[in-house]
């Protein structure tokens, strides 16, 4: 599934800039409570990201629950609904 990460808020900042290059990222895994995505931009634990389903355009506010390791210039990020 193709996802779009519109932007993020960090400790009171309300930036809605695009986090993923081209605004698109692929999810690695997902569940009813969140998912794992890869991002080129850095986000912090507890930041808020706005994830858009590429097929339905449905937007969901998520919290960054885990910031993983970098692989090929992209960071694995766990998000919670």
Secondary structure, 3 states (H helix, E strand, C coil): CEEEEEEEECCCCCCCCCCCHHHEEEEEEEECCEEEEEECCCCCCCCEEEEEECCCCCEEEEEEEEEEEEECCEEEEEEEC
